[in-house]
Amino acid sequence: MTLRAAMSSSDFNYIRNLVRGQSALTLDPGKEYLVESRLDPLARHEGFPSYHQLVATLRFGPFRDLHRKVVEAMTTNETSFFRDARVFAMLAKSILPALVAGRSAERSLNIWCAACSTGQEPYSVAMLLRECQPSLERWNIRILASDISRNVLTRAHAGRYNQMEVNRGLPAHLLVRYFEQHGQWWEIRPEIRRMVEFRETNLIQPWHDLPGMHVILMRNVLIYLDLETKRTILERAGRLLDRRGYLLLGGAETTMNLDDSFEPVSFEGAVCFRRRQT
């Protein structure tokens, strides 16, 4: 049996620098196994005998589609419907009622799900709006959902999920109400899919054409970034967020010691962040 050569430090450093430069994601030393496990299937799909040849090809020539696919392969796309029930309880019982009351004159609401992966989070928000705030039917509601990966955005836009995916976090009554079954797949009904606008966005590059936001969900993103990138993204989010808006981060994430323009607020056993009131 022929043993495959382990990833060299040179190849690993090339990949980690490529990924950091294009996405700000940090691959720490010791993650060679992770890089190998994600490059192997990509190399086979692209017609290379091994990831060693793929990396050798990447080294020559300017940034192109193959480089982008490698960066996408290194991103984490873990997600599920209604991930962290406390967050969605906070949205339903505290954040949305406060925004509805405060914006009754404007009758508009902008929500951004950053790093949305395959779409479960923005579709969960859309279903939540339908369930908890039927009075919003005549409002101008805009749910933007973005990700760096074209592959996951294609899946998200299609709104098709397998049985295991709908079993993760999605209540049975919402599955019946908002999905249609097609063989082994469950497809989001058109009225929910139309509520979400998907776009490709790299968070470390300029945020073009984003309107002011009343809710920003940027959960489990900052944990993968270095200190300065975290600060840059939070500063941009603060400029984009309405004075009465809310920023939702992951359970292990905070603005503390990163951006003093935010203050934490606790609702329903969960924490979110607002622009500090002066």
C-alpha positions as a Markdown table, in Angstrom:
| # | Residue | x | y | z |
|---|---|---|---|---|
| 1 | Met | 0.0 | 0.0 | 0.0 |
| 2 | Thr | 1.3 | 3.4 | -1.0 |
| 3 | Leu | 1.2 | 6.0 | 1.8 |
| 4 | Arg | 0.3 | 9.5 | 0.8 |
| 5 | Ala | 2.9 | 12.2 | 1.6 |
| 6 | Ala | 1.8 | 14.5 | 4.5 |
| 7 | Met | 1.2 | 18.1 | 3.7 |
| 8 | Ser | 4.4 | 20.1 | 3.7 |
| 9 | Ser | 4.8 | 23.2 | 5.7 |
| 10 | Ser | 5.3 | 25.1 | 2.5 |
| 11 | Asp | 2.0 | 24.0 | 1.1 |
| 12 | Phe | 0.2 | 24.6 | 4.3 |
| 13 | Asn | 1.6 | 28.1 | 4.7 |
| 14 | Tyr | 0.7 | 28.9 | 1.1 |
| 15 | Ile | -2.9 | 27.8 | 1.7 |
| 16 | Arg | -3.2 | 29.6 | 5.0 |
| 17 | Asn | -1.9 | 32.9 | 3.5 |
| 18 | Leu | -4.2 | 32.5 | 0.5 |
| 19 | Val | -7.2 | 32.0 | 2.8 |
| 20 | Arg | -6.3 | 34.8 | 5.1 |
| 21 | Gly | -5.7 | 37.2 | 2.3 |
| 22 | Gln | -9.0 | 36.5 | 0.6 |
| 23 | Ser | -11.3 | 35.9 | 3.6 |
| 24 | Ala | -9.4 | 36.9 | 6.8 |
| 25 | Leu | -10.0 | 33.4 | 8.1 |
| 26 | Thr | -7.2 | 32.2 | 10.3 |
| 27 | Leu | -5.8 | 28.6 | 9.9 |
| 28 | Asp | -3.6 | 28.0 | 12.9 |
| 29 | Pro | -0.6 | 25.7 | 12.9 |
| 30 | Gly | -1.8 | 22.1 | 13.5 |
| 31 | Lys | -4.7 | 22.4 | 11.2 |
| 32 | Glu | -2.9 | 20.7 | 8.3 |
| 33 | Tyr | -5.3 | 17.7 | 8.7 |
| 34 | Leu | -8.3 | 20.1 | 8.2 |
| 35 | Val | -6.8 | 21.6 | 5.0 |
| 36 | Glu | -6.0 | 18.1 | 3.6 |
| 37 | Ser | -9.5 | 16.8 | 4.3 |
| 38 | Arg | -11.1 | 19.7 | 2.5 |
| 39 | Leu | -8.7 | 19.9 | -0.4 |
| 40 | Asp | -8.7 | 16.2 | -1.2 |
| 41 | Pro | -12.3 | 16.1 | -2.6 |
| 42 | Leu | -11.9 | 19.5 | -4.3 |
| 43 | Ala | -8.7 | 18.2 | -6.1 |
| 44 | Arg | -10.5 | 15.1 | -7.3 |
| 45 | His | -13.5 | 17.1 | -8.5 |
| 46 | Glu | -11.2 | 19.4 | -10.4 |
| 47 | Gly | -9.3 | 16.6 | -12.0 |
| 48 | Phe | -6.1 | 16.6 | -10.0 |
| 49 | Pro | -4.6 | 13.3 | -8.9 |
| 50 | Ser | -4.0 | 14.8 | -5.4 |
| 51 | Tyr | -4.1 | 18.0 | -3.5 |
| 52 | His | -0.3 | 18.3 | -3.9 |
| 53 | Gln | -0.8 | 18.9 | -7.7 |
| 54 | Leu | -3.7 | 21.3 | -7.0 |
| 55 | Val | -1.5 | 23.4 | -4.7 |
| 56 | Ala | 1.3 | 23.4 | -7.2 |
| 57 | Thr | -1.0 | 24.7 | -9.9 |
| 58 | Leu | -2.4 | 27.4 | -7.6 |
| 59 | Arg | 1.1 | 28.8 | -7.0 |
| 60 | Phe | 1.5 | 29.9 | -10.6 |
| 61 | Gly | -0.6 | 32.6 | -12.2 |
| 62 | Pro | -3.0 | 35.3 | -10.8 |
| 63 | Phe | -6.0 | 34.7 | -8.6 |
| 64 | Arg | -8.7 | 32.8 | -10.5 |
| 65 | Asp | -11.7 | 30.6 | -10.0 |
| 66 | Leu | -9.7 | 27.7 | -8.7 |
| 67 | His | -8.2 | 29.9 | -6.0 |
| 68 | Arg | -11.7 | 31.0 | -5.0 |
| 69 | Lys | -12.9 | 27.4 | -4.8 |
| 70 | Val | -10.0 | 26.6 | -2.4 |
| 71 | Val | -10.9 | 29.6 | -0.2 |
| 72 | Glu | -14.6 | 28.5 | -0.2 |
| 73 | Ala | -13.5 | 24.9 | 0.8 |
| 74 | Met | -11.8 | 26.2 | 3.9 |
| 75 | Thr | -14.9 | 28.1 | 5.2 |
| 76 | Thr | -17.1 | 26.5 | 7.8 |
| 77 | Asn | -20.8 | 26.2 | 6.7 |
| 78 | Glu | -22.3 | 24.8 | 9.9 |
| 79 | Thr | -25.9 | 26.0 | 10.2 |
| 80 | Ser | -29.4 | 24.8 | 11.0 |
| 81 | Phe | -33.0 | 26.0 | 11.2 |
| 82 | Phe | -33.7 | 28.2 | 14.3 |
| 83 | Arg | -30.2 | 27.6 | 15.6 |
| 84 | Asp | -30.1 | 28.6 | 19.3 |
| 85 | Ala | -33.7 | 28.8 | 20.3 |
| 86 | Arg | -32.9 | 31.6 | 22.8 |
| 87 | Val | -31.9 | 33.9 | 20.0 |
| 88 | Phe | -35.1 | 33.3 | 18.1 |
| 89 | Ala | -37.1 | 33.7 | 21.3 |
| 90 | Met | -35.4 | 37.1 | 21.8 |
| 91 | Leu | -36.2 | 38.1 | 18.2 |
| 92 | Ala | -39.9 | 37.1 | 18.5 |
| 93 | Lys | -40.7 | 38.4 | 22.0 |
| 94 | Ser | -38.4 | 41.4 | 22.4 |
| 95 | Ile | -36.6 | 42.7 | 19.4 |
| 96 | Leu | -39.3 | 42.5 | 16.7 |
| 97 | Pro | -42.0 | 44.0 | 18.9 |
| 98 | Ala | -39.8 | 46.9 | 19.9 |
| 99 | Leu | -38.9 | 47.6 | 16.3 |
| 100 | Val | -42.5 | 47.3 | 15.1 |
| 101 | Ala | -43.6 | 49.8 | 17.8 |
| 102 | Gly | -40.7 | 52.2 | 17.0 |
| 103 | Arg | -41.1 | 52.1 | 13.2 |
| 104 | Ser | -44.9 | 52.1 | 12.9 |
| 105 | Ala | -44.7 | 55.4 | 11.0 |
| 106 | Glu | -42.1 | 54.2 | 8.5 |
| 107 | Arg | -43.5 | 50.7 | 8.2 |
| 108 | Ser | -40.2 | 49.3 | 6.9 |
| 109 | Leu | -37.6 | 46.9 | 8.3 |
| 110 | Asn | -34.2 | 45.8 | 7.0 |
| 111 | Ile | -32.6 | 42.6 | 8.3 |
| 112 | Trp | -29.2 | 41.2 | 7.3 |
| 113 | Cys | -28.1 | 37.6 | 7.8 |
| 114 | Ala | -24.3 | 37.8 | 7.2 |
| 115 | Ala | -22.5 | 34.5 | 6.5 |
| 116 | Cys | -25.8 | 32.8 | 5.9 |
| 117 | Ser | -24.4 | 29.5 | 4.5 |
| 118 | Thr | -27.1 | 27.3 | 3.0 |
| 119 | Gly | -29.9 | 29.6 | 4.0 |
| 120 | Gln | -31.5 | 28.1 | 7.1 |
| 121 | Glu | -31.0 | 31.2 | 9.2 |
| 122 | Pro | -32.7 | 33.8 | 6.8 |
| 123 | Tyr | -35.5 | 31.4 | 6.1 |
| 124 | Ser | -36.0 | 30.9 | 9.8 |
| 125 | Val | -36.2 | 34.7 | 10.2 |
| 126 | Ala | -38.8 | 34.9 | 7.4 |
| 127 | Met | -40.9 | 32.2 | 8.9 |
| 128 | Leu | -40.6 | 33.9 | 12.3 |
| 129 | Leu | -41.9 | 37.1 | 10.8 |
| 130 | Arg | -44.9 | 35.3 | 9.3 |
| 131 | Glu | -45.7 | 33.5 | 12.5 |
| 132 | Cys | -45.1 | 36.2 | 15.2 |
| 133 | Gln | -45.8 | 39.5 | 13.4 |
| 134 | Pro | -48.8 | 39.0 | 11.0 |
| 135 | Ser | -49.3 | 42.8 | 11.2 |
| 136 | Leu | -46.2 | 43.2 | 9.1 |
| 137 | Glu | -47.9 | 41.9 | 6.0 |
| 138 | Arg | -48.2 | 45.4 | 4.6 |
| 139 | Trp | -44.8 | 46.5 | 5.6 |
| 140 | Asn | -41.8 | 46.8 | 3.4 |
| 141 | Ile | -39.7 | 44.0 | 4.8 |
| 142 | Arg | -36.2 | 43.3 | 3.3 |
| 143 | Ile | -34.2 | 40.3 | 4.4 |
| 144 | Leu | -30.7 | 40.3 | 2.9 |
| 145 | Ala | -28.6 | 37.1 | 3.2 |
| 146 | Ser | -25.0 | 37.0 | 2.2 |
| 147 | Asp | -22.1 | 34.6 | 2.1 |
| 148 | Ile | -18.6 | 34.4 | 0.6 |
| 149 | Ser | -19.3 | 31.0 | -1.0 |
| 150 | Arg | -21.1 | 30.8 | -4.4 |
| 151 | Asn | -21.8 | 27.1 | -3.8 |
| 152 | Val | -23.7 | 27.5 | -0.6 |
| 153 | Leu | -25.6 | 30.6 | -2.0 |
| 154 | Thr | -26.8 | 28.5 | -4.9 |
| 155 | Arg | -28.2 | 25.9 | -2.5 |
| 156 | Ala | -29.7 | 28.6 | -0.3 |
| 157 | His | -31.4 | 30.3 | -3.2 |
| 158 | Ala | -32.9 | 27.0 | -4.3 |
| 159 | Gly | -34.4 | 26.4 | -0.8 |
| 160 | Arg | -34.2 | 22.6 | -1.0 |
| 161 | Tyr | -33.2 | 20.6 | 2.0 |
| 162 | Asn | -33.0 | 16.9 | 2.8 |
| 163 | Gln | -34.7 | 15.1 | 5.7 |
| 164 | Met | -31.7 | 15.4 | 8.1 |
| 165 | Glu | -31.5 | 19.2 | 7.5 |
| 166 | Val | -35.2 | 19.8 | 8.2 |
| 167 | Asn | -35.0 | 17.6 | 11.2 |
| 168 | Arg | -32.4 | 19.9 | 12.8 |
| 169 | Gly | -34.3 | 22.6 | 14.6 |
| 170 | Leu | -37.3 | 23.0 | 12.4 |
| 171 | Pro | -40.6 | 22.5 | 14.3 |
| 172 | Ala | -43.0 | 20.0 | 12.6 |
| 173 | His | -45.8 | 22.5 | 12.2 |
| 174 | Leu | -43.6 | 24.9 | 10.3 |
| 175 | Leu | -42.4 | 22.1 | 8.1 |
| 176 | Val | -46.0 | 21.3 | 7.2 |
| 177 | Arg | -46.9 | 25.0 | 6.7 |
| 178 | Tyr | -44.0 | 26.4 | 4.8 |
| 179 | Phe | -42.4 | 23.4 | 2.9 |
| 180 | Glu | -43.5 | 21.2 | 0.0 |
| 181 | Gln | -42.1 | 17.6 | -0.3 |
| 182 | His | -40.6 | 16.5 | -3.6 |
| 183 | Gly | -39.3 | 13.0 | -3.3 |
| 184 | Gln | -36.5 | 13.0 | -0.7 |
| 185 | Trp | -36.3 | 16.8 | -0.6 |
| 186 | Trp | -38.3 | 19.5 | 1.2 |
| 187 | Glu | -38.6 | 22.8 | -0.7 |
| 188 | Ile | -39.4 | 26.2 | 0.9 |
| 189 | Arg | -42.7 | 27.5 | -0.4 |
| 190 | Pro | -42.3 | 30.4 | -2.9 |
| 191 | Glu | -43.9 | 33.0 | -0.5 |
| 192 | Ile | -41.1 | 32.4 | 2.0 |
| 193 | Arg | -38.3 | 32.1 | -0.6 |
| 194 | Arg | -39.4 | 35.5 | -2.1 |
| 195 | Met | -38.9 | 37.2 | 1.2 |
| 196 | Val | -35.1 | 36.6 | 1.1 |
| 197 | Glu | -32.6 | 38.2 | -1.2 |
| 198 | Phe | -29.3 | 36.4 | -1.5 |
| 199 | Arg | -26.0 | 38.0 | -2.5 |
| 200 | Glu | -22.3 | 37.1 | -2.6 |
| 201 | Thr | -20.4 | 39.2 | -0.1 |
| 202 | Asn | -16.9 | 39.0 | 1.3 |
| 203 | Leu | -17.0 | 40.7 | 4.7 |
| 204 | Ile | -13.4 | 41.9 | 4.6 |
| 205 | Gln | -14.1 | 43.7 | 1.3 |
| 206 | Pro | -16.2 | 46.9 | 0.9 |
| 207 | Trp | -19.9 | 46.3 | 1.7 |
| 208 | His | -21.4 | 47.7 | -1.5 |
| 209 | Asp | -25.0 | 48.8 | -1.8 |
| 210 | Leu | -26.1 | 47.7 | 1.7 |
| 211 | Pro | -29.0 | 49.8 | 3.1 |
| 212 | Gly | -29.2 | 50.8 | 6.7 |
| 213 | Met | -30.1 | 47.8 | 8.9 |
| 214 | His | -32.4 | 47.4 | 11.8 |
| 215 | Val | -31.2 | 43.9 | 12.7 |
| 216 | Ile | -27.9 | 42.3 | 11.8 |
| 217 | Leu | -27.3 | 38.6 | 12.5 |
| 218 | Met | -23.6 | 38.0 | 12.2 |
| 219 | Arg | -23.4 | 34.8 | 14.3 |
| 220 | Asn | -20.3 | 32.6 | 14.6 |
| 221 | Val | -18.3 | 34.7 | 12.2 |
| 222 | Leu | -16.0 | 36.8 | 14.4 |
| 223 | Ile | -14.6 | 33.7 | 16.2 |
| 224 | Tyr | -12.7 | 32.8 | 13.0 |
| 225 | Leu | -11.1 | 36.2 | 12.5 |
| 226 | Asp | -8.1 | 38.0 | 13.9 |
| 227 | Leu | -8.4 | 40.9 | 16.3 |
| 228 | Glu | -8.0 | 43.7 | 13.8 |
| 229 | Thr | -10.4 | 42.2 | 11.4 |
| 230 | Lys | -13.0 | 41.8 | 14.1 |
| 231 | Arg | -12.6 | 45.5 | 15.0 |
| 232 | Thr | -13.0 | 46.5 | 11.4 |
| 233 | Ile | -16.1 | 44.5 | 10.8 |
| 234 | Leu | -17.7 | 45.7 | 14.0 |
| 235 | Glu | -17.0 | 49.3 | 13.1 |
| 236 | Arg | -18.6 | 48.8 | 9.7 |
| 237 | Ala | -21.6 | 47.1 | 11.3 |
| 238 | Gly | -22.0 | 50.0 | 13.7 |
| 239 | Arg | -22.1 | 52.5 | 10.9 |
| 240 | Leu | -24.7 | 50.3 | 9.0 |
| 241 | Leu | -26.9 | 49.7 | 12.0 |
| 242 | Asp | -29.8 | 52.0 | 12.8 |
| 243 | Arg | -29.5 | 53.9 | 16.1 |
| 244 | Arg | -32.3 | 51.7 | 17.5 |
| 245 | Gly | -31.2 | 48.5 | 15.8 |
| 246 | Tyr | -29.8 | 45.3 | 17.1 |
| 247 | Leu | -26.6 | 43.3 | 16.4 |
| 248 | Leu | -26.8 | 39.5 | 17.1 |
| 249 | Leu | -23.6 | 37.6 | 17.4 |
| 250 | Gly | -22.8 | 34.0 | 18.3 |
| 251 | Gly | -22.9 | 32.7 | 21.8 |
| 252 | Ala | -19.1 | 32.8 | 22.2 |
| 253 | Glu | -18.8 | 36.3 | 20.6 |
| 254 | Thr | -18.9 | 39.8 | 22.0 |
| 255 | Thr | -18.2 | 43.4 | 21.2 |
| 256 | Met | -16.5 | 43.9 | 24.6 |
| 257 | Asn | -12.9 | 45.1 | 24.3 |
| 258 | Leu | -13.4 | 45.4 | 20.6 |
| 259 | Asp | -15.8 | 48.2 | 19.9 |
| 260 | Asp | -17.0 | 50.5 | 22.7 |
| 261 | Ser | -19.7 | 52.0 | 20.5 |
| 262 | Phe | -21.8 | 48.9 | 21.3 |
| 263 | Glu | -23.5 | 48.0 | 24.6 |
| 264 | Pro | -24.8 | 44.5 | 25.5 |
| 265 | Val | -28.6 | 44.0 | 26.1 |
| 266 | Ser | -30.1 | 40.9 | 27.6 |
| 267 | Phe | -33.6 | 39.5 | 26.5 |
| 268 | Glu | -35.1 | 36.1 | 27.0 |
| 269 | Gly | -31.9 | 34.6 | 28.4 |
| 270 | Ala | -29.9 | 35.7 | 25.4 |
| 271 | Val | -27.6 | 38.7 | 24.7 |
| 272 | Cys | -27.5 | 41.1 | 21.7 |
| 273 | Phe | -25.8 | 44.4 | 21.2 |
| 274 | Arg | -27.1 | 47.9 | 20.4 |
| 275 | Arg | -25.3 | 51.1 | 19.5 |
| 276 | Arg | -24.4 | 52.8 | 22.8 |
| 277 | Gln | -26.9 | 55.6 | 23.5 |
| 278 | Thr | -25.2 | 58.9 | 24.2 |
